[in-house]
Structures are given as C-alpha cells and as structure tokens.
Amino acid sequence: MIYLNNAATSYPKPKKVQEAVMASFSGPLVHASRTGMERDEDDILYVCRSKLADLLNIEDPLHIIFTSGSTEALNLALKGLPLEGGNVVISAIEHNSVIRPLKTLEKEGKISVTIVECDKNGYIEPQQFAEAIRDDTKAIVVNHCSNVTGAVLDIAEIAKIAHSAGAYIVVDASQSAGAVPIDCKNWDIDLLAFTGHKSLYGMQGIGGLYIKDGIELKPLKVGGTGILSELLLQPEGFPIHYEAGTPNTPGIISLYAGLQFIFETGLENIIEHKKKLYKILFDELADNPDIEIYSPKNEHTSYSNFCFNIKGMVPEEVGYVLEASFDIWVRTGLHCAPLILPYLGVEPWGTVRASHSYFTTEEEIYKFVEAVKKITIIPKRK
Ligand SMILES: Cc1ncc(COP(=O)(O)O)c(C=O)c1O
C-alpha cells in the first residue's frame, strides 16, 4: 500500500512512537499521587509539555492544555473566550472544527461571523483580514495551513492586525504543527490549537491548546483533578483549570516520542524531504492538460498536500481507481472544509488530496505519478 493520506492521520508512525506506546502498557499508567499539573521533570506530562513548548516557542509549558485533539481545543477556545455580542472573522480555508462551533454560536444569536475569501490556491493576504475587521470584531480565528491545498498563511502579520483592532488571534495549527515552523511567542499568538496524530506523529485522541498568559478563558469541562480535591469548584491556575479528568497518558507518551523524532530528525530536514517530493509532483503533473492542480506552486505552502482533480472525473472516482487498481490511498471530497470549494472552483464534489509525509519515498511518489497519468487516459464522460 502507498499511503498518501497523512493530512488526515500520519502513517506510519516512527518506530520510537510505536515502541513507547507498547512499553507504556507494561506498567501502571498512574502514580500513587497523580500530578501532571506541575513542573516535574520526572513527569511525562510536564516533559511532553516542555518539548511542545520548544517546538512551538511557548514561554511557559504549563500554558499548554492537553485535549483529545484540535476539535476539543478549538471548542475550548471558541466557547471559552468572551465573544458574546461581537463579531468573529474567520477565513474560507477553515475546517468544520472552527466553522461549526462558531456557526452554532451565531445561530444562538451570540456572535456574528465574517468570512474572508481565499484565492484559487487557498491563500489569503493578511491585509484581507484587516479589511474584514469591524468595530465589534472580538477575534480572528484562522487556519494556519489549509488541510485541502496546503496553503500556509502569514500568522505573524494576521496576529498584528487582530491585536491592533483589540481582537484575539486564535490559530488552528492542526496541519502546521510539526510541518512548518511556529513561533507562538514572537508571533504573539493568543490561543493555538494542535492535534497529535498528524505531523506530530502521535496517536489519535491527543492534542492541545496553548493559552497565552492573561487570556480570559472559561474551561470547557470541570471535574476531578487528582489534587486539591477539597475544593468544590475547579481549581484556578494552569493547566489544572482546564484539565479535568484522567489524562490520555498513552497519547501523551506517543506525542512525546513523536516530538523526540522531530527534534532528532530536524524540522528543516522533514520540510526539505517533503519539498523534494512536492517538486516531483509539480514537475511531473503540472503541465498535464487533463489535471487541475489547486495546491500553491509558490512558497506559501507546507509542501505536504497535492490537491488536484482529473478533468471529466469526480474526485471519488479517481480515489476509487487509485485504491482499487494501484493500492494508493488518498482522500477525496470536501475534507471537512466546505467554504473553500467555490474559490477552487470545485463545487460540489471537492478534490483529490494526496498528502505525503517524511516517510514517503521518491519511488512511491513516482508510482503515484504514473498511476495518475494512467487514469488521465481513461475515456471520460462528455
Ligand atoms: C485544519 C484542521 N483543523 C482541525 C482538525 C481537527 O483535528 P482533530 O480531528 O484531530 O480534532 C483537522 C483534522 O482533520 C484539520 O485538518
């Protein structure tokens, strides 16, 4: 099998991750007194928070809250911020994990939502956010990297625009964490959501939210914390205020191993490898008149997604033939990002998305290219 669906979930996981998860089940996953909330170098929760802080340039690791993934992190951010009575600016490249919580708040009459258009590759100039801001805008919520085309936005500039209007900047880094550099401190990000099972190489069911110091945020859930049990209300402070319930320790162990893999390999080497594969895809397929490519050819990209259609075929047909005849796994359809469709000109069926990882080989990419070329010569409907 050639796996080109890493934007959904990465496969394979590094050996280190597989071994760490297996080893975690050979002993009890809790200590006699559960902590996880402190600066304890022997505690996997703190050790993992610290590695995440190194990768994302976050000053205080305790300001990283573990969640089940980006979806929960974004729900925590969007339902917890004081947005009521205001406007929220989002973009056309958002995932449903941003669109649906905000559209629900809009339906309840609590906020209004403004959508900034993208270009035909999913890119948006920072200035477009400045033009969308209104007097009552309370937040810009934006996807750092499109899970459809792989377009990467300039978060540092968008954050400046949000702050100059007195609004929060909330970033969905689901596709970018572990794939492109992120600098929470210097970009002055207020809240950043990430997921563990994509380019961070961890398991499904683990992710988190970075919360900048001084941000007013209500917790999404309250309950047991293992410590301070005498308090009848959720304890204050980071991360305990936001982390009720038993943590996903195997997930955190996997995430830490994934982060170790990234540091040992070097993010720049991971990017370089993907860039090389991306170039092969464009060199081989960009001039083919039967193929429409939606991913950016310029530098505004994660180099991870090759988003395309074959003229005369719906994406599902292409995906079916790739899998049934060539054993190549891609993702087809809307990719949980419905707002981008008209800008790419791909309504109503969406696109085919082939997403490679550090583990994808050049040979696999050439096999994919050959398969796509063969599919283009299948006789098409008129
Ligand atoms: C851009 C984007 N946002 C949010 C999510 C949701 O992540 P998770 O399903 O891990 O919560 C995804 C995952 O597909 C994504 O690509």
The ligand as a Gaussian input file, in Angstrom:
#p B3LYP/6-31G(d) Opt

LIG

0 1
 C       -7.290000      22.154000       9.672000
 C       -7.836000      21.164000      10.659000
 N       -8.450000      21.609000      11.763000
 C       -8.942000      20.767000      12.683000
 C       -8.856000      19.398000      12.534000
 C       -9.430000      18.513000      13.588000
 O       -8.454000      17.741000      14.218000
 P       -8.857000      16.528000      15.167000
 O       -9.802000      15.664000      14.360000
 O       -7.593000      15.859000      15.476000
 O       -9.549000      17.073000      16.337000
 C       -8.234000      18.874000      11.392000
 C       -8.162000      17.419000      11.166000
 O       -8.521000      16.902000      10.142000
 C       -7.715000      19.782000      10.432000
 O       -7.111000      19.355000       9.317000

